[in-house]
Amino acid sequence: MQAIDLIRRKRDGGALDREQIEYFVRTVTDGTMPDYQASALLMAIVLRGMTTEETAWLTDAMVRSGVRVEYPDVTGVPVDKHSTGGVGDKTSLILAPLAVACGAVVPMMSGRGLGHTGGTLDKLEAIPGFRTALSLDELRAAIRSIGCALIGQTAEIAPADKRLYALRDVTGTVESIPLISASIMSKKIAEGIGGLILDVKTGSGAFMKTIEDSRALARSLVSIGTAAGIRTEALITPMDAPLGTMVGNAVEVLESIHVLRGDGPEDTRDLSVALAARMLVAAGISASAEAAEQSVRAALGSGAALEVFRRIIENQGGDPRVVDDDRALPIAPREHPVPAWRDGYVNLLAARIGDAAVSLGAGRARLEDVIDHSVGIEIIARQATEVRAGDTVLLVRYRSDEQLARSAFLLEQAVEITETPPLTRPIILERIIND
């Protein structure tokens, strides 16, 4: 069997059989398939798609490329959450300690930024000293002692996905329901959870632009999770404008801490609470989402969730002072305001703001790019806010003139000023469960 045969077959619209998919995953994992051939096959999959059966085989092969973690010393059902990615989406940093404060066990395995969307690992690594590269033994120890670990993939967990994830980021092959489904679910199945809540973003700033595509992805993910014996449900949430007021890495950690202190933007707080509540239901801790939400809001108001986050940071080598002192985070020292150029209502274009943050250095345009955790964008005028000409809409935090110059055009394109307020949508649009 040769890689070129798989590329041609998928290019011409054919379906790959299980043996061919297992060959693809095996050779990507052991490095015998060159990146250029793996990338060509990924592009063919994006253009031609995969059947439900192909997607299931791909997911299974990716799970079996590594180990499936077990937690023999832990009582209860381990539960996790995954977002398909959005601009300003920092809910993982908030809901993990919220759920743990309510009794959940959360082995959260996250990824790095893809395209214009930020990655949870990149945000966490903005905390001085924070280690996301824990071993499986360290993961299990954290679960025993704290009930939570916020980590990246280990070498043992779905290693095929780790390579494919990186290639998709830099080859324009992110937006594919089969590839997204296999990538997400292979990691989640392998990390040994029994419950999973999915936040499937939809809109101009999401990978899935339409509600129809988002619904299709949600159903694909829920189907795979349910078949694997995981209690899985998906919430479809809007991503037309950024979530919250901060876009970047250290600045999003700052916003997350403010929410855990009982402050922060309402949309970030409410979505985090809703997702954490569904995690409690999936873990069997609460009988209903309503009862779970009461517990979550109590943990937020009491400060219990903030203390859990402090313990997570300490356990993973980070500086716990960030919980109490905003100055302990590496925020870039220079500021540049982006003003409204006329009177009207603010319409923030999430994808453009995400692209601008990447151009500042907050994300990766190429696989080898090094992230500057300190830079970011603060949203001063939220979506649909009425402004006057000259009012500051965005505040850019940067280190060098070169960074600012790279992002100038995208920053100008990121803000529209309209005569009437743009439409806004509720924080949760639909709930998808297995029928």
N, C-alpha and C positions, 0 to 999 in steps of 0.2 A: 504494500500500500504506500502511496506517495501523496504528499500534501497537495501537489498540483492537481491530482485527480479530484480531491475534495473541493478545491477552489473552483474548478471547472464545473463540477456537478451543481454546486450551489449557485454559481454565477448563471447557469442556464436554467435555474428554477427548479432543480430537482431536490428531493429530500435525502438527507444523509441517514444511513442506517445506524443502529446502535454501535456496531463495531467501528464504523468510521468516526463517530463522535468520540468514542473512547480513545481511539488513536489520536485524534486532535488534542484531547485533554492531556493524554499521557505525554505526548511529544512537546507540548507547551510547557508542561510541568518539569520535564527533565532537560529542557533546553535544546533538544535535537531539532525542533522545528524553528527555523530562523524567524525573527520578528517580522520581516517583510512578508513572509508567507502567512504567518498568523494574522497579520494586519489585513492582508488581502482576503482571507476567509472571513474575517470579522466584517469587512465592508460588504462582501457578498451576502452575508446573513442580514445586515442592515437593509440592503436593497431588496432581497428576495424573501426574507422572513424565515420562520421555522414553524413547523406544525406543533401542536400541543405535545405530541409524543416525542418529537425531537427535543423540545424544551425540557421535558421531564428527564430524558436521557442525559442531556447536557448537565442539568442540575445534579443528578445522581452521580455522574462521573466526576464532577467537581468536588462533591462531598467526599467521595471515595479516593480522591487524590491525596487526602490527608487523614486525620483522625476525627472521631466524633467524641467530644469531651463529655465526661461524666463527673458528677459531684456526689460521691457516695456518702459524705459526712453531712450533707445539707438536707434538712427537711423542707417541705414545701415545693412548689413548682417554680423553677427558674423562668423568668419572663424578660422580654426585651422589647424594644421599639426600634423601628427603622423609618427614616424619611428618605424619599426619593430625591431630595435635594432642592434647596431653594436659596434665595439671597436673603441673608440675615437670619437664617434658620438655625437658632442656637438652642432649641428646646431640649435636646438630649442632655445638655449640661444642667438643666433645671429639673426635668422630670425624673431622671435617675435617682438623685437624692430624695426627691419627693416620694417616689414609690418605696424606696428603702425605708424611709422614715415611717411609712405605714405598714411595714412588715414584709415587703416583697424582697425577693432575691433577684438581683439584676446583674448578670454577666454581660455587659454591653460591649460588643465588638463593633467598632466604627471604621470609617474609611477617611481618605483624604479628599481634597476638593476635586471635583470633576468639572472642567469648563468654567463657566461663570459662577458656579455654586461653591460655597465654602465647605470644608470638611471638618468634622468634629475633632479628628486627631490634630489637625493644624491649629484649631482653637485651643485645645487643651495644652498643646506644647508652647503656647504663649505664656503659660504660667511658669515662672522660673523654676527649673529643676524637674518639672513634671515628666514622668516616664510613662509612655504609652506602650512601649515594647516589653511587656511582661511575658515571662515564660508561663507554660501551663501550670506548673507548680505554684508560681506566684499568683496566678489567676485564682486557683482553688483556695489558696491561703487567704486571699483578699475576700473571697466569697464567704469563707468560714468566719472571718473576724469582723467584717464590716457589712457583708451582704451585697457588695457591689465592687466591680472593677470596670474602669473605662479604658479600653485597650484597643490596639490595632491587631490585625491578624498576626498570629504566630506562624512560624515556618511550618507547623504541623497542621494548621487548619486551612482547608481549601487552598493549598498553594497554587493550584492552577488559576484560581480567581485573582490572586494577588498580581500575577503577571498580566493576565488579560485586562484587569482593571486599569493598570498603568498604561497599557497600549491603547485602550479605548479612549482614555483621556486626551491623548495627543494625536489621534488619527481620525477624529470626527465620527467615531462609531459608538457614541454613547446612547443616542436616541433609538433604541431597539427594544421592544417589549420582551422578546425571548432572552436577549443578552442581559437586560436589566433584571429580569425575573431570576435567571440562573445565578447571576452574581449575588444578588441579595439573599436568595433563599439557600444557596450552598453554604454561605457563612453562617446563617442563622440556624440551619439544621445542624451544622457541624459544632456549633458552640454549646449544644446540649440543652436547649431551652424546651419548655413545655407550653409556653404561651408567647404570642407575638402580636404586637399592634403596629400596623403600617400607616404611615402618614404619606399618602400619595398626593403630591402637589400637582396643581393644574393651573394653566394660564401662561401668559407671555414670558414669565420669568422661570417657568418650569421646563423640564425636558418634555413633558407631555403638555402640549399647548391647548388641547381641547378636552372638554369633559368626557367625550366619547373615548378618546385614547387613554385618559386617566382611568376611566372605568374599566377598560379592557385590561390595563396593567394591574389594577387592583384585583380584578377577578383572577388573573393569572397567578398572582402572588398568593392569594388566599387559597386557591385550588392546590397549589404545590404544598403549602404549609399544612393544610388539612390532610392531604394524602400522606404526609410524613408523620402524622400523629400529633401535630402541634395545633393548639387552639389559636386560630388566626383570624383576625379581622382587620379591615382597612378603613380608614377615614380619608375621604377626599377633601383636601383643603386648598384654598386659593393661593396663587403665587403670581399676582399681577404686579403688585408693589412689594417691596421688601417687608419682611416680618420685623416688627420692632423699629428701633431708631438707630441701630448700629450695624455696620457691615464691615467685616474685617476679621481679625483674630483676637488680639488682646481686647479690643473694644467690645467684641461680642461676649467675651468672658465677663467683662465689667458689667454689661447689661444683665447677664445671667445672674450675677451675684446680687445686683440691685433687686431683681425679681425675688430671689430667695430671701432677701431682707424684708420683703413685703412691699416693695416699691416696683419701679420699672413700668414699661409700656403695657397697657391693658391687653392688647392682642397677643403679645408674647406670653404674658401670664395666663390668660384664659386658655390658650391652646395647650400650653404645657400642663395645666391642671386637667383638661379634658383627656389628654393622652395618658397621663399618669393614672387617672381614674379607670380608664379602660384596661390598663395593665393590671390593676388590682383585681378587676373582674376576671381577666384571663388567667390570673394566678390562683383564682378561687378564694381570694381573701375577702372580697365583697360580693354580695349577691346581686347588686345592681349598680349601674353607673351613677345613679343619684346618690346612693349611700357612699360609694367610693369617692365621689367628688367632695362630699362633706368631710371625709377623713383627710383627703389631700389638702383641702383649704385649711383645715385645722393644723396640719403639719407645717404649712406655709406660715400661718399666723403665729404659731408658737415659737418659730425659729428652729424647730427640730430638723427640718430639711437642710437649713444652712449649716448646722453642726455636722450633719452627715457629709455634706460636700467638703467641709474642712477636714474630716477624717479621711475621705477619699484622697484629697490632695496630699495630706501628710503621708499616707500609706504608699503613695506612688511617687514619693520623692520631691513633691512640689513645695513651694513656699506658702504655708498657710496664712501668712500675713495678708495675702490678696483678699481674703474674706472680709477683713476689717479695714484695710487701708487701700484705697484706690490707687495710691501712688506706687504701690508695690508691683503693679503691672507695667510692662514696657510699652507705654503709649508714646508715639512719635511726638516730638516737641513742637513742630511747626504746624500752623493752621492756615487754611486758605478757604475763604467763604465763596460759595457759588450763589449768586443772587438771582432773583426773579427779574426778567428783563421787561416785564410789563405787568399790569394789574390782571388778576384772574384767579384761577383755582389750580392748585398743584396736581399734576399727574406724573407720578414717578414710574419710570420704566425699569422694572426690576432687573431684566437681563443687562441693560446698559450700565446700570449701577454696579452690577456684579462684574462686568467687563472692566469698568473703570477701576474697581478695587484690585482686580488682577493686574492691570497695567501699573498700578501703584507699587505692586510687589506683594500684595496680600494673597495671591494665588499663583498658579503655574500656567504659563502658556506652553512650556515644553517640559518633558519629563525631568530634565536635569536642573530646572530652575530652583533656586533657593528662595524660600518664603521670608519676607520681612514681617514678623508677627506684630510689629508696632504700628504699622500704617493702617488706615481705615477711613471710613466715611461715616459721619454722624448726620442723621436726617433731622433737620431743625423744623421744617414744615412738612407735616405728614400728608399722606394722600388725601386729596379733596380739601385741603386747607386753603382758605382765601388769603391771598397775599397782595401786597402793593409792589410796584416796580422798585427794585433795590433791596427788598427784604431778603435775608439770607434763607436759602432753601436747604443747601447742603453745607457741611463744614468738613473739609478734607484735612486729615491728619497725616503728615508726611515728614520725611527726613531730608530729602535732597531736591534741588531744583529739577534735576533730571527726572525724578519720579513724578513730580507734578506736571512737567511738560509732556511726559508720555501719556498721562491720563486726561489732559486738558480737553481734547476733542470729545472723548467719550463722556466726560462730565457734562459738557454742554448739551450733548444728545440725550442725557439721562433724565432731563427734566423738561416736561411740557407745561406750558401755562395756558389753560383753556378758559373759554368764556363761561362755561357751565361746569359744575362739579362732576368729575368722573364717577361712574358707578362703583360702589363698593359692595362686597359680598360678605356674607357671614363667615365666621372662621371655620365652620365645618359645613360642607356642601352635601355630602352623602356618606352613608355607612354601608360597607360591603361585607357580607358574611357568606359562608358557604350554605347554600340552600339545602 
